[in-house]
Amino acid sequence: MGVFVLLPLVLPLSAWPVARLAAPRLHPRTATRLLTSVAVVMAGCSTLCLALLMVVGTAQLPGNPLPDAWSDPEVRAAVPHDGIAGRAAIPALGAVTVACGRTLLAHRRVIRRARRALAGLPGTTVVVLPAPEPYAYALPGAHGGRIVVTTALLSGLGPAERRALFAHERAHLAARHHRHLLAVHLAARANPFLRPLRSTVVYTAERWADEDAARAVGDRRVVARAIGRAALLSAPAPARTLAALAATGPVPRRVAALLAPAPAARDWPSLFTGVGAAVWGAAAGAAVSAMSSANSAVTLFLLLHAATPL
């Protein structure tokens, strides 16, 4: 394995340039899908390598249940600084498991709480709650999910702005943005170096919905005005919500982007641009991370198989 087992732990740094450049220079749909894919691949690879290091570290602990041959010098020599890296991987992988588990539990808890709040109401796509708090969110679920909005928010918007609001929330449901957001949240929990990608995807997912709403309404200024007014009116939701339900992103940047011309729908930028170089760099980092983790997994499997008596 050698140093290859450590590469996936730090290769997420190669995605920082694209996390910075993707939002303003790529179409929001392309940026969201690209960054989510890169984050998931890199998080999976770094977690796999932590698991491989943990096996080597656990084999060195006295009284461990693993075969004694797994702590032979030939196995330990496959990991650089095995005494430190192997033992450090044990609490690190435990922390990753706990963090990801808490994120998943929080996600499910919020979804269940939101669905319980709508229990007994008509099963319509749009649910209008007679509440004094102005807020709206897209609740994923069967049959396309539901849009939840309060009368307090609707009363502060004009007819055209209401259409823009509903188009925005429908775009979230149609593109299943909650899956992208949950994926990057888990990735950032698995490897802290992926946090810039999580922050960018939270913004680009909103921009994706903004652009879809602008296309559905046919007026970018109406959508920009609706976003601005909703942000001024909105108060914090009555219960803690996941970013997938109530993320708004930097509102001034979203409004400014809607007042500018629509972004080009080109899916893959040229290599001879700054954002193109960043995209290719992130793709290369993800590919190297995948190859390094695969090489390390196969190498360790062969070593352990050879060291384990039949």
C-alpha positions as CSV (number, residue, x, y, z in Angstrom):
1,M,0.0,0.0,0.0
2,G,2.7,2.5,1.0
3,V,1.8,6.1,0.8
4,F,-1.2,5.4,-1.4
5,V,-3.3,4.5,1.6
6,L,-2.9,8.0,2.9
7,L,-3.5,9.9,-0.3
8,P,-7.4,9.7,-0.2
9,L,-7.3,11.4,3.2
10,V,-5.8,14.6,1.8
11,L,-6.8,14.5,-1.9
12,P,-10.1,16.4,-1.1
13,L,-7.8,19.5,-1.0
14,S,-7.6,19.2,-4.8
15,A,-11.3,20.0,-5.0
16,W,-11.1,23.4,-3.1
17,P,-10.5,25.4,-6.3
18,V,-13.6,24.0,-8.1
19,A,-15.6,24.6,-4.9
20,R,-14.7,28.3,-5.1
21,L,-15.1,28.7,-8.9
22,A,-18.0,26.4,-9.7
23,A,-20.8,28.5,-8.2
24,P,-20.3,31.7,-10.3
25,R,-19.0,30.1,-13.5
26,L,-20.9,26.9,-14.0
27,H,-24.6,26.3,-14.5
28,P,-26.0,25.6,-11.1
29,R,-27.3,22.2,-12.2
30,T,-23.8,21.2,-13.5
31,A,-22.1,22.5,-10.4
32,T,-24.4,20.7,-8.0
33,R,-24.1,17.4,-9.7
34,L,-20.4,17.7,-10.2
35,L,-19.5,18.7,-6.7
36,T,-21.9,16.1,-5.1
37,S,-20.3,13.4,-7.2
38,V,-16.7,14.5,-6.3
39,A,-17.6,14.8,-2.6
40,V,-19.2,11.3,-2.5
41,V,-16.3,9.6,-4.3
42,M,-13.7,11.3,-2.1
43,A,-15.5,10.7,1.1
44,G,-16.0,7.0,0.3
45,C,-12.4,6.6,-0.6
46,S,-11.1,8.3,2.5
47,T,-13.4,6.3,4.7
48,L,-12.3,3.1,3.0
49,C,-8.6,3.9,3.7
50,L,-9.4,4.7,7.3
51,A,-11.0,1.3,7.6
52,L,-7.9,-0.3,6.1
53,L,-5.6,1.6,8.5
54,M,-7.9,0.6,11.4
55,V,-7.5,-3.1,10.5
56,V,-3.7,-2.8,10.7
57,G,-3.9,-0.8,13.9
58,T,-6.4,-3.1,15.6
59,A,-4.2,-6.1,14.7
60,Q,-1.5,-4.6,16.9
61,L,-3.6,-4.2,20.0
62,P,-3.2,-6.9,22.7
63,G,-6.1,-9.1,23.1
64,N,-7.7,-8.2,19.8
65,P,-10.0,-10.8,18.0
66,L,-8.1,-10.7,14.7
67,P,-5.6,-13.4,13.7
68,D,-2.2,-13.0,15.2
69,A,-0.6,-13.2,11.7
70,W,-2.3,-9.9,10.7
71,S,0.2,-8.1,13.0
72,D,3.3,-9.7,11.3
73,P,6.0,-7.3,10.1
74,E,5.1,-8.0,6.5
75,V,1.6,-6.6,7.0
76,R,2.7,-3.6,9.1
77,A,5.4,-2.7,6.6
78,A,2.6,-2.0,4.0
79,V,1.5,1.0,6.1
80,P,3.9,4.0,6.5
81,H,4.3,4.7,10.2
82,D,2.0,1.9,11.0
83,G,2.3,2.3,14.8
84,I,0.9,5.9,14.6
85,A,-1.3,5.7,11.5
86,G,-2.9,2.4,12.4
87,R,-3.8,3.4,16.0
88,A,-4.9,6.9,15.1
89,A,-7.3,5.5,12.5
90,I,-9.3,3.6,15.1
91,P,-10.7,6.7,16.9
92,A,-10.9,8.6,13.6
93,L,-13.1,6.0,12.0
94,G,-15.2,5.8,15.1
95,A,-15.7,9.6,15.0
96,V,-16.7,9.5,11.3
97,T,-19.2,6.7,12.0
98,V,-20.8,8.6,14.9
99,A,-20.9,11.9,12.9
100,C,-22.5,10.3,9.9
101,G,-24.9,8.4,12.1
102,R,-26.0,11.5,13.9
103,T,-26.5,13.3,10.6
104,L,-28.7,10.5,9.2
105,L,-30.7,10.4,12.5
106,A,-31.2,14.2,12.4
107,H,-32.4,14.0,8.8
108,R,-34.9,11.3,9.5
109,R,-36.1,13.0,12.7
110,V,-36.8,16.3,10.9
111,I,-38.6,14.5,8.0
112,R,-40.7,12.5,10.5
113,R,-41.5,15.7,12.5
114,A,-42.5,17.6,9.4
115,R,-44.8,14.7,8.2
116,R,-46.4,14.4,11.7
117,A,-47.2,18.1,11.6
118,L,-49.1,17.6,8.3
119,A,-50.9,14.5,9.5
120,G,-54.7,14.8,9.1
121,L,-54.4,17.5,6.5
122,P,-55.7,16.9,2.9
123,G,-53.1,15.0,0.8
124,T,-52.6,17.9,-1.7
125,T,-49.3,18.8,-3.3
126,V,-49.4,22.3,-1.7
127,V,-50.2,22.6,2.0
128,V,-51.0,26.1,3.3
129,L,-50.7,26.3,7.1
130,P,-52.5,29.1,9.0
131,A,-49.5,30.1,11.0
132,P,-48.1,33.6,12.0
133,E,-44.6,32.6,11.1
134,P,-43.7,33.2,7.5
135,Y,-41.8,30.3,6.0
136,A,-41.9,27.7,3.2
137,Y,-40.1,24.5,2.3
138,A,-40.2,21.5,0.1
139,L,-40.9,18.2,1.9
140,P,-39.7,15.2,0.0
141,G,-41.8,12.1,0.0
142,A,-43.9,9.7,-2.0
143,H,-45.7,10.9,-5.1
144,G,-43.3,13.8,-5.6
145,G,-43.4,15.3,-2.1
146,R,-45.3,18.3,-0.8
147,I,-44.8,22.1,-0.6
148,V,-45.4,23.6,2.8
149,V,-46.1,27.3,3.1
150,T,-47.7,29.5,5.7
151,T,-50.4,32.2,5.2
152,A,-48.1,34.7,6.8
153,L,-45.6,34.3,3.9
154,L,-48.2,34.2,1.2
155,S,-49.9,37.4,2.4
156,G,-46.6,39.3,2.0
157,L,-46.2,38.2,-1.7
158,G,-48.0,39.3,-4.8
159,P,-49.6,36.9,-7.2
160,A,-46.6,36.7,-9.5
161,E,-44.2,36.3,-6.6
162,R,-46.3,33.5,-5.2
163,R,-46.1,31.7,-8.5
164,A,-42.3,32.1,-8.4
165,L,-42.2,30.8,-4.8
166,F,-44.2,27.6,-5.8
167,A,-42.1,27.1,-8.9
168,H,-38.9,27.3,-6.8
169,E,-40.1,24.7,-4.3
170,R,-41.4,22.4,-7.1
171,A,-38.0,22.6,-8.7
172,H,-36.4,21.4,-5.4
173,L,-38.8,18.4,-5.4
174,A,-38.4,17.6,-9.1
175,A,-34.6,17.6,-9.0
176,R,-34.5,15.8,-5.6
177,H,-32.2,18.4,-4.1
178,H,-32.5,16.9,-0.7
179,R,-30.5,13.9,-1.8
180,H,-27.6,16.1,-3.1
181,L,-27.6,18.0,0.2
182,L,-27.7,14.9,2.4
183,A,-24.9,13.4,0.4
184,V,-22.6,16.4,0.7
185,H,-23.4,16.7,4.4
186,L,-22.4,13.1,5.0
187,A,-19.3,13.6,2.9
188,A,-18.3,16.6,4.9
189,R,-18.8,14.5,8.1
190,A,-16.6,11.8,6.7
191,N,-13.8,14.1,5.7
192,P,-13.6,17.7,7.0
193,F,-11.6,18.7,3.9
194,L,-14.9,18.4,2.0
195,R,-16.7,21.2,3.9
196,P,-16.1,23.8,1.2
197,L,-17.9,21.5,-1.3
198,R,-20.9,21.2,1.1
199,S,-21.2,25.0,1.5
200,T,-21.1,25.4,-2.3
201,V,-23.7,22.7,-3.0
202,V,-26.1,24.3,-0.5
203,Y,-25.8,27.5,-2.6
204,T,-25.9,25.9,-6.1
205,A,-28.9,23.8,-5.2
206,E,-30.8,27.0,-4.4
207,R,-29.5,28.6,-7.6
208,W,-30.6,25.5,-9.6
209,A,-34.1,25.9,-8.2
210,D,-34.0,29.7,-8.9
211,E,-33.1,29.1,-12.5
212,D,-35.8,26.5,-13.0
213,A,-38.4,28.9,-11.4
214,A,-37.3,31.7,-13.6
215,R,-37.8,29.5,-16.7
216,A,-41.2,28.4,-15.5
217,V,-42.4,31.9,-14.6
218,G,-40.7,33.5,-17.6
219,D,-39.4,36.5,-15.7
220,R,-36.1,36.5,-13.8
221,R,-36.9,39.8,-12.1
222,V,-40.1,38.4,-10.6
223,V,-38.2,35.4,-9.1
224,A,-35.5,37.8,-7.8
225,R,-38.1,40.0,-6.2
226,A,-39.9,37.0,-4.7
227,I,-36.7,35.7,-3.1
228,G,-35.8,39.1,-1.7
229,R,-39.3,39.6,-0.2
230,A,-39.5,36.1,1.2
231,A,-36.1,36.6,2.8
232,L,-37.2,39.8,4.4
233,L,-40.4,38.3,5.7
234,S,-39.2,34.9,6.7
235,A,-38.5,34.0,10.3
236,P,-36.7,30.9,11.6
237,A,-38.9,27.8,11.2
238,P,-40.7,26.7,14.3
239,A,-38.6,23.5,14.5
240,R,-35.0,22.7,13.6
241,T,-34.9,21.8,10.0
242,L,-32.3,20.1,7.8
243,A,-30.7,22.1,5.0
244,A,-32.6,20.0,2.5
245,L,-35.8,21.4,3.8
246,A,-35.1,25.1,4.4
247,A,-31.8,26.2,3.1
248,T,-31.9,29.6,1.4
249,G,-28.2,30.2,0.6
250,P,-26.8,33.8,0.4
251,V,-29.8,35.7,-0.7
252,P,-28.0,38.8,-2.1
253,R,-25.9,36.6,-4.3
254,R,-28.9,34.7,-5.6
255,V,-30.8,37.9,-6.3
256,A,-27.7,39.4,-8.1
257,A,-27.4,36.2,-10.2
258,L,-31.1,36.4,-11.2
259,L,-30.7,40.0,-12.3
260,A,-27.9,39.0,-14.6
261,P,-28.3,37.1,-17.8
262,A,-29.2,33.4,-17.5
263,P,-26.1,31.1,-17.2
264,A,-25.0,29.1,-20.2
265,A,-26.2,25.5,-20.1
266,R,-22.8,24.1,-21.2
267,D,-22.2,21.0,-19.1
268,W,-18.4,20.7,-19.2
269,P,-16.1,23.8,-19.4
270,S,-13.0,24.0,-21.5
271,L,-9.7,23.0,-19.9
272,F,-8.2,26.3,-21.0
273,T,-10.1,28.3,-18.5
274,G,-9.7,28.8,-14.8
275,V,-12.9,26.9,-13.9
276,G,-12.1,24.2,-16.5
277,A,-8.7,23.6,-15.0
278,A,-10.3,23.4,-11.5
279,V,-13.0,21.0,-12.7
280,W,-10.4,18.7,-14.3
281,G,-8.2,19.0,-11.2
282,A,-11.1,17.9,-9.0
283,A,-12.0,15.1,-11.4
284,A,-8.3,13.9,-11.4
285,G,-8.2,14.1,-7.6
286,A,-11.3,11.9,-7.4
287,A,-9.9,9.5,-9.9
288,V,-6.6,9.2,-8.1
289,S,-8.4,8.8,-4.8
290,A,-10.5,6.0,-6.2
291,M,-7.4,4.2,-7.7
292,S,-5.4,4.7,-4.5
293,S,-8.1,3.3,-2.2
294,A,-8.7,0.4,-4.6
295,N,-5.0,-0.4,-4.8
296,S,-4.7,-0.2,-1.0
297,A,-7.7,-2.5,-0.5
298,V,-6.5,-5.1,-2.9
299,T,-2.9,-5.0,-1.6
300,L,-4.0,-5.4,2.0
301,F,-6.4,-8.2,1.1
302,L,-3.7,-10.1,-0.6
303,L,-1.3,-9.5,2.3
304,L,-3.8,-10.6,4.9
305,H,-4.9,-13.6,2.8
306,A,-1.2,-14.7,2.5
307,A,-0.6,-14.2,6.2
308,T,-3.7,-16.1,7.4
309,P,-3.1,-19.8,7.8
310,L,-5.7,-22.1,6.2
